[in-house]
Every structure is written in C-alpha cells, then in structure tokens.
Amino acid sequence: MVFINTTDGKYIDVNPAGARMLGYADKQELMQIRSVDTYLNADERKRFSMKLQKKGLLKILRSN
C-alpha cells in the first residue's frame, strides 16, 4: 500500500492496491474518509505519525 495524506488524516492519494487492501472498491471511495478511520488502533497511527515526523519518510515491509 502506498498512500499520501495530510497530517490531519485526509487522503491526498492512494494506490489502487491500497484501496483494495482496506476493503474499498476503488481509491475514490477510500479518499472520502480520513486515514485515521482505517486504523484498528488509534495509538498505532500516533506512533506511526511520530516516527514519520522524526525521519521524514517511513518504509514498512510486512510479509504475510
């Protein structure tokens, strides 16, 4: 999933795979909500945001 959003959680862009990964039909549908609403745990988003602010860029790779 690749996405760009504002600090308050508004999606600016997201790739189609990211939208599907979160259960949305397409990126336009996903972009109608705030990214903060896609996190199961609000604290996880806070930690992610703090790391992003410190480093400027995050690359998280997860394998299933």
C-alpha positions in Angstrom: 0.0 0.0 0.0 1.3 3.4 -1.0 -0.5 6.5 0.2 -0.1 10.2 0.8 -2.2 12.0 3.4 -2.2 15.3 5.3 -1.2 15.4 9.0 -4.9 15.5 9.9 -5.5 12.3 8.0 -7.1 13.4 4.7 -6.0 11.2 1.8 -4.3 13.0 -1.0 -3.6 9.9 -3.0 -3.5 6.1 -2.6 -2.7 3.4 -5.0 -5.5 1.0 -6.1 -3.9 -1.9 -4.3 -4.1 0.0 -1.0 -7.8 0.7 -1.5 -8.5 -3.0 -2.2 -6.3 -4.0 0.8 -8.5 -1.9 3.1 -11.7 -3.3 1.5 -12.8 -0.4 -0.7 -13.9 -0.8 -4.3 -11.5 1.9 -5.6 -9.3 4.7 -4.4 -12.1 7.4 -4.9 -14.2 5.6 -2.4 -11.3 5.4 0.1 -10.4 9.0 -0.3 -13.8 10.0 1.1 -12.8 9.0 4.6 -9.9 10.0 6.8 -6.9 7.7 7.1 -7.2 7.7 10.8 -10.5 5.9 10.4 -8.8 2.9 8.7 -6.6 2.1 11.7 -7.9 -0.5 14.2 -5.9 1.1 16.9 -5.7 4.9 17.1 -2.4 4.7 19.1 -0.8 2.8 16.3 -1.4 5.8 14.0 0.0 8.1 16.6 3.2 6.1 16.8 3.4 5.9 13.0 3.0 9.7 12.8 5.6 10.4 15.4 8.2 8.2 13.6 7.3 9.8 10.3 7.8 13.3 11.7 11.2 12.3 13.1 12.5 10.6 10.0 10.6 12.3 7.2 9.9 9.0 5.4 9.0 5.5 6.5 9.3 2.3 4.7 7.5 -0.6 6.4 7.6 -4.0 4.8 5.4 -6.8 6.1 5.2 -10.3 4.8 2.1 -12.4 5.3 
